[in-house]
Amino acid sequence: MATPQEKLAKALEALQELQQDNDVIIINADDLPAPHKKLLKDNGFIKEVIKGWYISTRPDEREGDTTSWYMSFWRFVSVYVNSRFGNDWCLSAEQSLLLHSGNTIIPTQLLVRSPKANNNIVQLLHGTSILDNKLKIVDEESRITKDGLQLYSLEDGLVAVGEDFFTRYATDARACLAMVKDGSFLLEKLLNGGHSVVSGRLAGALRNIGNKKLADNILKTMKSAGYDVRENDPFTEQFAIKLSTRDASPYANRMRLMWHNMREVVVSNFPAPKELPSDIKAYLKEVEDNYVDDAYNSLSIEGYRVTSELIEKVKSGNWNPKDNEVDQEARNAMAARGYYQAFQLVKESIKSILEGENAGEVADDNHGDWYRELFAPSVTAGLLKAGDLAGYRSAQVYIKGSMHTPLNPDAVRDAMPVLFDLIREETHAGVRAVLGHFLFVFIHPYMDGNGRIGRFLFNVMLASGGYSWTVVPLAQRETYMAALEQASVHGDITYFAKFLGGLVQEGLK
């Protein structure tokens, strides 16, 4: 008779067969035999979402932890809704545009349209749900499939949403409008549907983001077809920057929009910059004096078990993972050693800025070096592959417990150059520090180390405004993470700016 361990191993083999390109597995009741399901559920390898449907989880995931569910959400929706409605469904026009714009934040309630629906609310995990509306859906040629999700096409979505979409989701709406490369598809929808009111709204919206040519084209074409069109800007504010209509990805414009929308909030909630210090040597000495405190707090925020003794041992050069058994507690030791090596390069970056180099240029040129030094010891020790030092990630990552999903790997490569352009062009050092840090971790360009690099970037930008090196304390981790979540999910940078501004102000006393 098979032992309990052998039975569990057999169940795990069956679960592994369901795994595809990523670690997210969506399981229908029929996918696994009942004994396998029970063993896997009892041992924490799967979790029931609704009756007959499961997702894969980690056995060490604590009760109430949202990570596996948020990782699985969009994939679950795709598999579950397709199983119910086949091809006869689509997400709402609003949700479609949010996804087109690169907004993958988990909604509290997802609206699904299908003629086969029952107008039911399907309760899911952690307060999320699906509302299936028994409604007609747009023709197949007016829909696209993206990652298994049926969406309104970009043009059909812009025609279908109401005026309030442009005020409630201004950033997403502008990002979508900037994606309209050729007005012919949009005009076809407007003309065939006789959408005179929508035409006026879209013309006003396009003019708001600086696309005068397409706005005029819509007005002229609709009027030439006999429609009475009155231009109406649905946005509540004029837009001061011109968005690029040449970017293939919406993420580049999303970075510009977020920076623009958040900038004045940061200025209002952050101490004013000072003159650059005249004594560069003394400033760098102050930075070095903060090393132990900074390393302890920054590493501990990320979950590493760090002691002051370990940090001092690494700093003094007495760390010897090859021959010393204690030092072979490799994960923590390598993280501490990498932090020390990266910290030395960060000081060199600060020195360049204090000597007059552009802060954005320095950070753009050097952040890859900070990252490589951060993880070089782990590669040397065999904990990571050498390829992990190659640069920006090539796989999707998730943030534990966050409703924000970091950008996909292709989007990272669109967004990062724009981020450093924005830092390079920004005139207020406090904005460079706060938004540089926030958007860096919002993008999450690396497989690991994003928080540490983000805090390095924050302090390098602080130096560009004459501020002192500022430690984000472990004791305030929950406040720090909650402020990041508020900014990432709700677009409200106020709490993050106030939190960091308060820490900086303490250092000015």
N, C-alpha and C positions, 0 to 999 in steps of 0.2 A: 504494500500500500504506500502511496506517495506521502511524503512528510508535508507538514504545512508550508515549509520553505519551498519545497519542490512545486507545490500547487501554486504558490504565489509567483514563483519564477515562470511557470507556464502561463499564468494570467498576464504577466508583464510582457512575455513574448507576443501574446495576442494583441496587447495594446500597442506594442512597437510596430506591428504590421500595419496599424491604422495611421501611424505617424507619417506625415508628408515632409515638405521642405522645411517646416519650422516645428517648434516644440508644441504648438497648439493643436490639440486633437479634439474634434467634436464627435461625440459618440451617440448613435441612435441605439435604442434598446435592442434592436436586432443585430447590431454589429458584434456583440459579444455574448457568449453563453452566460446564463444567469449566475452560475458559480463564480465565473471570472469577475463579473460585475460586483458581486458581493465582496469578494476578496480585495479587489482593487479599491472599492469604496471604503471598506473597513480599515484599510491600511493607508488611506489618504492619497491614493494615486488618481482617483477620479472624484468628481463632485456632481451631484444631481442639480440641474438648472430648473427643469420642469419635469413632470412625470414622463419617463421614457427617454430623456435627453440628458447627457452628461458632458462635462469638459474635463480635460486632463489637468491635474494639479500637482503641486509638490507636497510630499508627505510632511515636510516641516512647516507648511503654511499654517499660521495660527488662525483660530476662530475669528471671523470678522475681517480677515485680510482680503482686500479687494483685488490683489495683483493678478491672480490667474483669470479672474472674470474680466477685468478690463483688457487684459491681453487677448482674451478669446472673443470679446463682444462682437466685433464686426464679422469675424469668421463664423461665429455661431448664427448670427442673423442670416448670413448668406445660405448656410446649409439648411437651417430650420425652415426659413420661409420658402426656399426653393422646393423643399420636400412637401410643403403644404400646397403651394400654388403653381408649381412648375414654372413656366415662363410668363404667366399671367399676373404680374405684380410689378410694382415699382415703389420706391420711396417717394415721399412727398417732394414737391418742387423745391421747397425751402431746404430740406435736408440734402437733396441732390446738389443744390448750389453750394451748400456748406462743404460737401465733400469735393466738389469741383475746385473750390478755392483752397483746398488743403487743410480744412478744419475737420479733424477726425476725433474731436472731443466726444466722449461718450454721452449721449443724450439721456435725460431721465426717462423720457418716454419717446420711443421711435414710432413715427407714423408710417404705416405701410398701406398702400392702396391696392385693391384687387377686386375684380368682379366676383371672385370666389370667397371673399372674406365674410365674416359673420358679425362685424362690428363689436368685437370682443377685445378686452384688455388681457394680455397674457403677462402675468407677473413673473419677472425673472429675478436674478440675484441682486442683492445690495440696493434695493429700491428702484431698480430699472424695470422697464416694461415695454411691450410692443402693443400698440393700438392698431388693429387691422380694420381698416375702413372698407366697407362694401361699396366701391366706387369704380366707375369706368377709368381706364388708364389710357395714356397717350399711345398712339400707334407704335408698332415696333421700330419703325424708322426714326421715331422721335425719342427713342430710348437708347442708352448705351449700357453696357455691362462693364463694371469696374470692380475688380477683385471679387467677382461673384455677386455683386450688388447691382440690381436694376435701377438705373437713375434716369431722370429726365436728361436729355441732352442739354448742353450749356445754353443754347439759344432758346429751346423750349422752356427751360427753367426760368430764364429771365423774362419771358413773356408771361409765364403762369403765375409768378409770385405777385403778391399784393404790394402796395406802396409801403406798408410798414416794414417789410423786409429790409428796405434800404436804410431805415432808421435803427432798427433793432440789431442788424448785422452789418453795420456800415463798412467795416474792414473787409468782410467776406464779399459783400456786394461789389465793392470797388475792385477787389482782386478778380472777381468773375468778369466784370466789365472790361478790365484790362486784357483779359484773355481773348476777347472777340477780335480776331485778326482781320477778318474779311466780313464786311457787313452784309454780303449777299445772302448768306443763310438766315441771318436774323431778319432781314427785310422780307425774305420769302415767307417766313412765319407771320410777320406782321400784315403783309398784303393779303395772304390767303385767308387769314382769320378776321380781316377787317378791324384790326386792333388800333383804332385811332387814339384812344386814351392811353393805352400802353405805349404807343409810339411816342407820344409827347413826353411820357415819363422817362422812357429810355433815352430819348434825345437829351433831356435835361440832365440825366445821370451821367451820360457820356461826356457832355460838355463840362460837368463838374470835375471829372478826372482829367480834363485837358484834351479829350479826343473831339475837337471841334469839327474835324473833317467828317467823321462818321455821324455825328449829331446832325450836321447840316444835310448830309446825304439822306438820312431817314426822313427828315422834314420835307425835303424837296420831292423825294420819291413818293411818299404817301400823298402829298398834295397833288402831285401830277396824276395820281390814280383816282383823284376825286374825293379824298378824305379830308375832313376838317380837323387838323391836328394842332393842338395848343401845347407848346413846350412847358413842361413842369419839372423842376428839379426836386426829386423826392428826398434828397439828403437835407439834413437840418443845418449844415454848415458848409461854407465854401472850402474848397480844398486847395492848399497852398503849394503842393508839390505836383510835378508831372510824373505820372506813372509810365513805365515802359510798356509798350504794346508789342515789343519784339521778343520778350522772354517767353520761351516755350513752357516754362513752369510757372505756376501761380505763386510759388514760394518766394521768389525774389521780390515780387511786389508786396507780398505779405510782410516781409521784413521791413520794407520802406514804410508801409502803412502803420505797422505797430510802433515803429520808432517815432513817426510823426505824431501819432495819437497819444503816446505816453510821455513825450519829451517835456511838455510844460508841467505835467504833474510831478515829474522828478525835480525840475527846477524849483518848484514851489515847496518841496518837502526835503530838500537837501542843503546842507551848509554851502555857502558861496565859496568858490575856489580862492586860493591864496596865490601869492607870488611863488615861483619856483625857488627852492632853497638855494642860497648862494654857496653854501658849504656842502658840496656833494658828498664828500667823504663822511661828514658827520651824519648826513641823512642815511647813507648806506649802513653806517654803524648802528643806527637806530633800527633799521630793517633787520639786521643780523641779530640784534638783541631780542627781537620778537620771534626768532626762529622756533625755539622750543615750545613756546606757548601756541604758536600758530600751527606747528606740525601736530601737536597733541590734539588740538581741537578740530582741525580740518580732517585729519585721518579718522578720528573718532566719530565725526559726523557721518562718515561713510561706512561705519560699522567695523573698522579694524580695531583690534584690541591692542592699544598702544600705551606704553608706560613712559614716564620721563626717563627712566633708566635706559630703556631701549633707544630712545632718541639720542641721549648723550653718548651711548656706546657707538651708535652709527656715526654721529658727528665726530667723535674722537678717532675713528678709524679702528677701534678695537672689535668691531663686528666681524665675525668669522664663521659664516654658515657652513664652510667646508669641513672644519674640524671640531666645531663646538656644537654639542647636541642641543643646547638651549637655543643657539642661533639658528638651528635647523627648523625651528617653528617658522617655516619659511614665509608663509603668506604675510604675516604681520611684519616680519623683519625686512622682507623685500619691499613692502610698501613704504616702510620708514626710510630705507636706504634710497629708494627712488625719489621720495619726497625731498630728501636732503640734496640729491644731485640736481633735481629740477629747480629747487630753491636758489641754488647758486647761479643758474642761468637766468632766473627771474631777476635777480639782483643786477646782472649785466644788462638786461633789458631796461631796467629802471635807470641805470647809469646813462645809457644812450639817450633816454628821454630827457633826463636832467641836463644833458649836454646840448639839448636843442633839437633832437630828431623828432619827427612827427610820431605821436603816440600810436596812432593807428597803423602806420607803416611798420613800426617796431614790433607791435603785437602780431601783425599779419606775418611778418618774416620769421618771428621767433617762437610762436606758440607750438608749432610742430616739434621744435627742439625740446621745449618743456615736456611735451607728451612723451617723446622718446626716452628722455632721461628718467621720467617718472616710472616707466615700466622696463627699462633696460635690465635692472637687476633680476627681475622676475623671468626675463628671457634667458639670462645667463644661468639662472638656477634651474631652468627647464620647466618652470611653472607656466610659462606662456610660450607660444611659437614665435619664431623670429618674424614671421609674416604679420604678427599683431602690431608690429612697429611701423607697418607700411604707411599708415596715414588714416584718413577718414574711413569710417566703417563701411563694410559691404553687406551688412545684414541689419535687420530690424532690431531695435532695442526697445525696452519698456522700462518705465520708472515705477518702482514698487509703490503700490497704493495710490497712484495718480490716475485721474481721468484723462490726463493729457498723454497722447501718444506722440513721441518724438518723430521728427520727419523721417520719411523713408530714405534709403541710401542715395538714390538719385537726386532727391530734393536737397539733401545735405550739400551736394556739390553745386547746386544752384544758389543756395542761401548763404553759404559761408563767405564767398567773395563780396556779396552785398553787405553782409554784417561788417566786414572790415572797411569797406568803402564808407559806411555810415559812421563808424568810429573815426576814421581818418578825416572826415569832413566836419564832424561835430566840434563846436566851439566851446562848449561847457564841459569841463572835466568831470563834474558830478554826473552828468548824463552819460558820458562815455563809460564811467565806472558802473553805474547801476544798470543801464540798458545793455552795455557790453556783457556784463555778468549774466543778466537775465536771458537775453536772446541766445547766448552761447549754450546755456543749459536747456533752453527751449528747443534748440536744434538738436543737441546731444550728438555732436559729430563723431565721437569716439565710442568704441565698445565699452570702455571703462574709463574712469578718471575725469569725467566731465565736470563733476562738482569741484574737484580740486583745481583743475585748470581754470574753471570759471572764477574761483576765488583768487587764483593767481592773477587772472586778467583784471579783476576788480581792483586789486591792489596796485597793479602796474598803472592802471588808469588814474587811481587816486594820486599816485606820485606825479602824474602830469598836471595836477591841479594844486600841488603843494600840500596835499593832505598827508597825514601820517599813515603808516601801515596799520591796517585795522583787522583784528582777529574776529571771525564769526564764532562765538562761543558755543561749545557743545551743550551747555546748560540751556541755551535758547534754540536748540535744534527744532523743536516743534513749531515755534513761532516763525522761524526762518523758512521751514518747509511749507507751512500753511500760507505764508505770504507768496512764495513761489507758485503754489497751486492756484491761489487767487488770481495771480497775473496770467498764468498759463491757460487756465480754463475759462476765466471770466474777463480777461483782458484788462483787469484793474491793477495797475502798478502801484497804487497809492500805498498799500501796506508794506510792500517790499521797499519802496523808496524811503518811507518813514523808518522802517526797521534799520536799514543800512545807514540812513542819515543819522539816526540816534546813536549808533555805534561810533560813527565818525565824529559826531559832536562830543562824545565822551572823551575821545582822544585829543580834542582841541582844548580841553579844560586844563 
